[in-house]
Amino acid sequence: MSNQLASEPSLFLQQHANQTVEWMTWSDEAFNKAERQDKPLLISIGYSACHWCQEMSRNCFDDPYIAKLMNRHFVCILIDREERPDLDHAYMEAVMMFNQSAGWPLNVFCLPNGRPFWGGTYFPKEDVGNDIAPWPHVLVRVAEHYRNERGELIENANNVIANLEHSNNATSSKEASISPKLFISSAQRLCAQHDEEHGGFGPAPKFPSPMKLDFLLSLVESQTIRENTGLLKQIKNCLSKTLSSLGHKGIFDHVGGGFFRYSRDKEWTLPHFEKMLSDNALLLSTFSRAYRELRDENHAIVVRKILIWLNREMGNPTTGFGSSVSADTDGVEGGYYLWDQATLKSVLGNETGKLFYDSLPVNVKNLKLPQFIPNKLVNERDQLSNFEKLNTSLGGTKKAILDEKRILSTNALTITGLVEAAISLGEPSLIKDAYLLENWISENMINDDFSLQGVHYPGHSNIESFGTLDDYAYYAKALLSLASVCELVEQGSSENLIKKSSHITQKAFELFKDVDSAGYYFSDRKLTPAPPARKKVWHDKDTPAGNSILINVLSWLNHLRGEEKSKHEFFEETSTYAMITQNAPDGTAHALRSLTEEAIGLLSVYFPVGSETFLTEKLSEFPIRPFFLRPHTHKILNYELRIGDSEKVWKFEELDDLLKFLKN
């Protein structure tokens, strides 16, 4: 017997299709059923790679008795957060009002109209002594409260909606300015949060936080920071320590490549094993930029291993990349990545295998995760060799499950990551890969009017999916990132990419702009049924806020095309973020990076036609601030440089002289 989910393309929904829970999709049909039967909605949100989503599904939703309780008292809706991030944003914020924190699975109890009155995350089947109520008890209590105290729940739900709508309002001020003082104070606050012993920001569980690292990297190019030698030293220490820990410890898959989601311990040795395209695309950019600044060869190794993993496990530039890889293999979290002593000895040899096993931190039930270890008996080169041998031996091992859905926003982040990697490694083939991926997106996820499809399922051509602000903003930025270097591999191509970025941005104005206040909504107003509240996202979450990405896009379009609309919107966004970043720099790191790059100034470098090969070889020597490479339109043999809005043009006979000038 299957429920309504059997015909859905989402892997996460399909995984629940044979349960006796009468799951429905987010639809008018579900809302009408709840209204007709006078039942509250139970909305569960998750994604296929999520270990705790799968754990709750196995323990609770598969249980016939619990399924009967759910069907008797609720109309049950299951949502793939990667399909409907707008719903995830709204309900996540609502649950945080109840519990101060939230995650996945996200279980929300709502009135029949979808307004939330209570919720939580993971609930066990039985009382396991961790102060979390068992799921059956929760179901019965909520159902009883709905019958007996409905007025209280309606009041709760109305208050939640009011708070969700109020949090959209960000104060903008003409008096608030983007000044060096803002960047200095924000950097100082981030550095104060830094774990000096192990790297990272804050206590466990620890996330890689690429947006914070990118902001600190951008500050290294600031003359104000360079003159503040004490703070510059702090910033570089934070960068070196955190990037070294990320690149050496268990948060990174040294055998197969790619970063895991987060670390459960402060030392970064024991990860939560799911892998997300979004995380890895962002970290591909971060480590690429860091390699150009810090010249740590391990950063280049990390970049190359992410690239190998992307093309081996996630897809390729001509088909797009999947969204995530499951944490579980046959129900065991991390089963694909953990090794016992016998297997290590069989691959590496008895002596080397035992030495390596004994040196690794203990993980789960005598299974260990390969990672770099500070061991005088095993040097770093030998450990790299061990990783390669283990990777070769994985050929016949059952892999963790890939979610094949192609998400536009994360594939756009991947374009930007490929461009950054191409610059740092001096490999023009990666620019070509970025170009191929952009062509694939253009052929599969853009409509004739420049509206975007947020999600694409291979083999399903008739699935309608409305793009979010993130899809538009990330893609517009990816187009500009590619345009900045594409002339090196395809002459005359940059202008079309810049024009396309402008069209996509104009479409974002049309679909998401709040005409009465600052900022852009996350979702399209056309969505039906509509989310409980139409949200604006100002703060970074696991990816940068779309509003903060737009600062980059609007700034670059203003510089490259002189568009008055872009200029006006840019100043409105920056005046708003000038206030927001003062209060929460750790949650607005990408906005701070965007503002820093604007303050430093975009570089426009004009080069002689015919010097493309030589210029490609020198790419990694360019500073980590944004730059655009453009060929001279006439037979001019020197290099010319413009910085930001300045009308001044610097001329150099040799590229090395230009690069030396930029380093001063």
Residue pairs with C-beta under 8 A, 6 or more apart in sequence:
1 18
1 20
2 17
2 18
3 16
3 17
3 18
3 19
3 20
3 21
3 22
3 23
3 24
4 22
4 23
4 24
4 25
5 13
5 14
5 16
5 17
5 23
5 25
5 78
6 14
6 17
6 18
8 14
8 17
8 25
9 405
9 457
9 460
9 463
10 48
10 80
10 82
10 83
10 405
10 457
11 48
11 80
11 401
11 403
11 404
11 405
12 46
12 47
12 48
12 53
12 78
12 80
12 82
12 403
13 23
13 25
13 78
13 80
15 48
15 54
15 57
16 23
16 57
16 61
16 78
17 23
19 57
19 61
19 62
19 67
20 64
20 67
20 68
20 71
21 61
21 67
21 70
21 71
21 76
22 70
22 71
22 76
23 76
23 77
23 78
24 30
24 33
24 75
24 76
24 77
24 78
25 77
25 78
25 79
26 43
26 77
26 79
26 84
26 87
26 529
27 529
28 528
28 529
30 41
30 75
30 77
31 41
31 112
31 113
31 114
31 529
33 39
33 75
34 40
34 41
34 75
34 112
35 112
35 113
37 75
38 112
39 73
39 74
39 75
39 112
40 73
40 74
40 75
40 109
40 110
40 111
40 112
40 117
40 142
40 143
40 146
40 153
41 74
41 75
41 76
41 77
41 109
41 110
41 111
41 112
41 114
42 70
42 74
42 75
42 76
42 77
42 107
42 108
42 109
42 110
42 139
43 77
43 79
43 87
43 91
43 107
43 108
43 109
43 110
43 114
43 116
44 76
44 77
44 78
44 79
44 105
44 106
44 107
44 108
45 78
45 79
45 80
45 81
45 87
45 88
45 91
45 92
45 104
45 105
45 106
45 107
45 108
46 53
46 78
46 79
46 80
46 81
46 104
46 105
46 106
47 53
47 80
47 81
47 82
47 104
47 323
47 324
47 403
48 80
48 324
48 326
48 401
48 403
49 274
49 275
49 276
49 323
49 324
49 325
49 326
49 327
49 401
49 403
50 104
50 105
50 274
50 327
51 272
51 273
51 274
51 326
51 327
51 328
51 333
52 103
52 104
52 105
52 121
52 122
53 104
53 105
54 326
54 327
54 328
54 331
55 122
56 105
56 122
56 123
56 135
57 105
58 331
59 124
59 125
60 66
60 123
60 124
60 125
60 135
61 67
61 70
63 125
65 136
66 125
66 135
66 136
66 139
69 136
69 139
69 140
70 76
70 139
73 139
73 140
73 142
73 143
73 146
74 109
74 139
74 143
75 112
79 87
79 88
81 87
81 88
81 104
81 106
82 323
82 324
82 403
82 405
82 407
82 455
83 405
83 454
83 455
83 465
85 468
85 470
85 522
86 468
86 522
86 523
86 527
86 531
86 535
87 531
88 106
89 522
89 531
89 535
89 537
90 164
90 531
90 532
90 533
90 535
91 106
91 108
91 116
91 119
91 532
92 102
92 106
93 164
93 167
93 535
94 108
94 116
94 119
94 160
94 164
94 532
95 102
95 106
95 108
95 116
95 119
95 120
95 121
96 102
97 160
97 163
98 118
98 119
98 120
99 119
99 120
99 121
102 119
102 120
102 121
103 121
103 122
104 121
105 121
105 122
106 119
106 121
107 119
107 120
107 121
107 123
108 116
108 118
108 119
109 116
109 117
109 118
109 119
109 142
109 146
110 116
110 117
110 157
110 532
111 117
111 153
111 154
111 157
114 529
114 531
114 532
115 157
115 158
115 160
115 161
115 532
116 157
116 160
116 532
117 153
117 154
117 156
117 157
117 160
118 142
118 153
118 156
120 138
122 132
123 132
123 133
123 134
123 135
123 138
124 130
124 132
124 134
124 135
125 134
125 135
125 136
126 134
127 133
127 134
133 141
145 152
145 153
146 153
161 532
161 533
164 532
164 533
164 535
165 533
167 535
168 514
168 517
168 519
168 521
168 534
168 535
168 536
169 517
170 518
170 519
170 536
170 538
170 576
170 579
170 580
171 576
171 579
172 518
172 572
172 575
172 576
172 578
172 579
173 575
173 578
173 579
174 575
176 575
176 578
176 579
176 582
177 578
178 574
178 578
178 595
178 598
178 599
180 222
180 224
180 599
182 578
182 581
182 582
182 592
182 595
183 219
183 222
183 224
183 225
183 592
183 595
183 596
183 599
184 224
184 225
184 228
184 231
185 582
185 585
186 215
186 581
186 585
186 592
187 215
187 216
187 219
187 225
187 231
187 234
187 235
188 231
188 234
189 585
189 586
190 201
190 212
190 215
190 216
190 238
190 585
190 586
190 589
191 231
191 234
191 235
191 238
193 201
193 202
193 586
194 200
194 201
194 237
194 238
194 241
194 242
195 201
195 202
195 206
195 241
195 242
195 266
196 237
196 241
198 241
198 245
198 266
198 267
198 268
199 238
199 241
199 242
199 243
199 244
199 245
199 246
199 268
200 206
200 207
200 208
200 209
200 242
200 245
200 263
200 266
200 268
201 209
201 212
201 242
201 586
203 266
204 263
204 264
204 265
204 266
205 262
205 263
205 264
205 272
206 251
206 262
206 263
206 265
206 266
206 268
207 261
207 262
207 263
207 542
208 246
208 251
208 259
208 262
208 279
208 283
209 242
209 589
210 279
210 282
210 283
210 285
210 286
211 282
211 540
211 544
211 589
211 590
211 593
212 586
212 589
213 239
213 242
213 243
213 286
213 290
214 285
214 286
214 289
214 589
214 590
214 593
215 589
215 590
215 592
215 593
215 596
216 235
216 238
216 239
217 239
217 286
217 289
217 290
217 293
217 624
218 593
218 596
218 597
218 600
218 624
218 625
219 225
219 235
219 596
220 226
220 232
220 235
220 236
220 293
220 624
221 596
221 600
221 623
221 624
221 625
222 596
222 599
222 600
223 600
225 231
225 232
225 235
226 232
236 294
239 290
239 293
239 294
240 294
240 296
243 286
243 287
243 290
243 294
243 296
243 299
244 296
244 298
245 251
245 268
246 252
246 259
246 268
246 283
246 302
247 287
247 296
247 298
247 299
247 301
247 302
248 298
248 371
248 372
249 263
249 267
249 268
249 269
249 371
249 372
250 260
250 263
250 268
250 269
250 270
250 271
250 361
250 363
250 369
250 371
251 259
251 260
251 262
251 263
251 268
251 271
252 258
252 259
252 260
252 302
252 305
252 371
253 259
253 260
253 275
253 305
253 309
253 337
254 305
254 370
254 371
254 372
254 387
255 337
255 370
255 387
255 390
255 391
255 394
256 309
256 312
256 313
256 337
256 391
256 394
257 305
257 306
257 307
257 308
257 309
257 310
257 312
257 313
258 275
258 280
258 305
258 306
258 309
258 310
258 313
258 325
259 275
259 279
259 280
259 283
259 306
260 271
260 272
260 273
260 274
260 275
261 271
261 272
261 273
261 274
261 275
261 276
261 279
261 327
262 271
262 272
263 269
263 270
263 271
263 272
264 270
264 271
264 272
267 361
269 361
269 363
269 369
269 371
270 361
270 363
270 369
271 334
271 369
272 327
272 333
273 327
273 328
273 333
273 334
273 336
273 337
273 400
274 324
274 325
274 326
274 327
275 324
275 325
275 400
276 323
276 324
276 410
276 542
277 310
277 314
277 321
277 322
277 323
277 324
277 407
277 410
277 411
277 413
277 414
278 323
278 407
278 409
278 410
278 413
278 542
278 543
279 542
280 306
280 309
280 310
280 417
281 410
281 413
281 414
281 416
281 417
282 413
282 417
282 543
283 302
283 306
284 303
284 306
284 307
284 310
284 414
284 417
284 418
284 420
284 421
285 413
285 416
285 417
285 420
285 421
287 299
287 302
287 303
287 306
288 299
288 303
288 417
288 420
288 421
288 423
288 424
288 425
289 420
289 424
289 624
290 296
290 299
291 299
291 300
291 303
291 424
291 425
291 620
292 423
292 424
292 620
292 621
292 622
292 623
292 624
293 624
300 424
300 425
301 384
303 421
303 424
303 425
304 425
306 417
307 418
307 421
307 430
310 321
310 414
313 325
313 399
313 402
314 321
314 322
314 325
314 402
315 321
315 322
315 406
317 418
317 433
317 434
317 436
317 437
317 440
318 436
318 437
318 440
319 440
319 458
320 406
320 411
320 437
320 440
320 441
320 444
320 456
320 458
321 406
321 410
321 411
321 414
321 437
322 402
322 403
322 404
322 405
322 406
323 403
323 404
323 405
323 406
323 407
323 410
324 402
324 403
325 400
325 401
325 402
325 403
326 400
326 401
326 402
326 403
327 333
327 334
327 400
328 335
328 400
328 401
329 335
329 336
329 398
329 399
329 400
329 401
330 398
333 364
334 363
334 364
334 367
334 369
335 400
336 397
336 398
336 399
336 400
337 369
337 400
338 363
338 364
338 367
338 368
338 369
339 357
339 367
339 368
339 369
339 370
339 390
340 366
340 367
340 368
341 353
341 354
341 357
341 366
344 353
344 354
344 356
344 357
344 368
344 390
345 353
345 354
345 357
346 353
347 353
347 389
347 390
347 393
348 356
348 386
348 389
348 390
352 386
355 377
355 378
356 370
356 378
356 383
356 386
357 368
359 373
359 375
359 377
359 378
360 368
360 369
360 370
360 371
360 373
361 368
361 369
361 371
361 373
362 368
363 369
370 386
370 387
370 390
372 380
372 383
373 383
378 386
404 457
404 458
405 455
405 456
405 457
406 444
406 445
406 455
406 456
406 457
406 458
407 454
407 455
408 441
408 445
408 452
408 453
408 454
408 455
408 456
408 467
408 471
408 474
408 475
409 454
409 468
409 470
409 471
409 474
409 475
409 543
410 474
410 543
411 437
411 441
412 441
412 471
412 474
412 475
412 477
412 478
413 474
413 478
413 543
414 437
415 434
415 437
415 438
415 441
415 478
415 479
415 481
415 482
416 474
416 477
416 478
416 481
418 430
418 431
418 433
418 434
418 437
419 430
419 431
419 434
419 478
419 481
419 482
419 484
419 485
420 481
421 427
421 430
422 428
422 429
422 430
422 431
422 434
422 485
422 619
423 485
423 619
423 620
423 622
424 619
424 620
425 620
426 616
426 617
426 618
426 619
426 620
428 488
428 489
428 616
431 482
431 485
431 486
431 488
431 489
432 489
434 478
434 481
434 482
435 482
435 486
435 489
435 490
435 493
438 478
438 479
438 482
438 497
441 475
442 500
444 453
444 456
445 452
445 453
445 454
445 456
445 467
446 452
446 453
447 453
449 507
450 503
450 504
450 506
450 507
451 466
451 467
451 507
451 511
452 467
452 471
452 472
452 475
452 504
452 507
453 464
453 465
453 466
453 467
454 465
454 466
454 467
454 468
454 471
455 463
455 465
456 463
456 465
457 463
466 523
466 524
466 526
466 527
467 524
468 522
468 523
468 524
468 546
469 508
469 512
469 520
469 521
469 522
469 523
469 537
469 546
469 547
470 522
470 543
470 546
470 549
472 504
472 505
472 507
472 508
472 511
472 512
472 546
473 508
473 546
473 547
473 549
473 550
473 553
474 546
474 549
475 504
476 501
476 504
476 505
476 508
476 549
476 550
476 553
477 501
477 549
477 552
477 553
477 556
479 497
479 498
479 500
479 501
479 504
480 497
480 498
480 501
480 552
480 553
480 556
480 557
480 560
482 497
483 493
483 494
483 495
483 497
483 498
483 501
483 628
484 494
484 626
484 627
484 628
484 629
485 619
485 629
486 493
486 494
486 497
487 493
487 494
487 612
487 629
487 630
487 631
488 612
488 615
488 616
488 629
489 612
491 609
491 612
491 631
494 628
494 630
498 557
498 560
498 561
501 553
501 557
502 557
502 561
502 563
502 566
505 550
505 553
505 554
505 557
505 566
506 565
508 520
508 550
509 565
509 569
511 524
511 525
512 520
512 521
512 522
512 523
512 524
513 520
513 521
513 569
514 520
514 521
514 536
518 572
518 573
518 575
518 576
519 536
519 538
519 547
519 573
519 576
520 536
520 546
520 547
520 550
521 534
521 535
521 536
522 534
522 535
522 536
522 537
522 546
523 531
523 534
523 535
525 534
536 547
537 545
537 546
537 547
538 545
538 547
538 548
538 576
538 577
538 580
538 588
539 545
539 580
539 584
539 587
539 588
540 548
540 587
540 588
540 589
540 590
540 591
544 590
545 588
545 590
545 591
547 573
547 577
547 591
548 577
548 588
548 590
548 591
548 594
549 590
549 594
550 569
550 573
551 570
551 573
551 574
551 577
551 591
551 594
551 595
551 598
552 594
552 597
552 626
553 566
554 566
554 567
554 569
554 570
554 573
555 570
555 594
555 597
555 598
555 602
556 602
556 626
557 563
557 566
558 566
558 567
558 570
559 602
559 604
559 644
559 645
560 628
574 595
574 598
577 588
577 591
577 595
578 595
580 588
580 591
581 588
581 591
581 592
581 595
585 592
597 625
597 626
600 625
600 644
601 625
601 643
601 644
601 645
601 646
602 625
602 626
602 627
602 628
602 643
602 644
603 623
603 625
603 626
603 627
603 628
603 641
603 642
603 643
603 662
604 627
604 628
604 630
604 641
604 642
604 643
605 627
605 628
605 629
605 630
605 639
605 640
605 641
605 658
606 630
606 631
606 632
606 636
606 639
606 640
606 641
606 642
607 615
607 629
607 630
607 631
607 632
607 639
607 655
608 631
608 632
608 635
608 636
608 637
608 638
608 639
609 631
609 632
609 635
611 655
614 655
615 629
615 655
618 655
618 656
618 659
621 659
622 659
622 662
623 662
623 663
632 640
637 653
638 651
638 652
638 653
639 651
639 652
639 653
639 654
639 655
639 657
639 658
640 649
640 650
640 651
640 652
641 649
641 650
641 651
641 652
641 658
641 661
641 662
642 648
642 649
642 650
650 658
650 661
652 658
652 661
